[in-house]
Amino acid sequence: MSRREADEPLISAEALAAAEADEIVADEAVHPGTDVTGPVVIERIEGGAIAIAALVASIVLFPQWWWIPFAAFLVFDLSMLGYLRSTRAGAIGYNLVHNYTGPAIVGAAAIIALWGIAPLAWWGGMLALCWAFHVGVDRALGYGLKLPDAFEHTHLGWIGRSRR
């Protein structure tokens, strides 16, 4: 490498300006309605789609129990009780419940239970659908997984009065 190459910046001023502009656009995606191509907006749309699919599935599979996902909606928010101890404990408890892993496992167990224990399949299926509905609605509204520094800080950005 020549001395001239070593003295040149690794990135041009134009490339740096473009990168900074991209950062601004990406940051704007945290605020709804500013960048419809941003990953936060896409994840919110995905959450809404999952919530609708879970609600429709619960109505189709359990028509006489259509109201259960609404009645059970706030039960999953009991996971926030960890915030009474600390922000970190609250974030861990909240995040354990507010993701799609639990509903997927319970739903798979319900499908397996169809071959032997029908009541377990019914309850497991309804629980999985209610749980997925809750997580999907939360994501659609912008409530993401909590970060340990503050309740209002989520992987989808800041929520509430802390929105920047």
Secondary structure, DSSP 4 states (H G I P E B T S, - for coil): --HHHHHS-SS-HHHHHHHHHHHHHHHHTTSTTS-TTSHHHHHHHHHHHHHHHHHHHHHHH-GGGTTHHHHTGGGGGGGGGGGGT-HHHHHHHHHHHSSSHHHHHHHHHHHHHTTT-HHHHHHHHHHHHHHHHHHHHHHHTT--PBPTT-TTEETTEE-GGG--
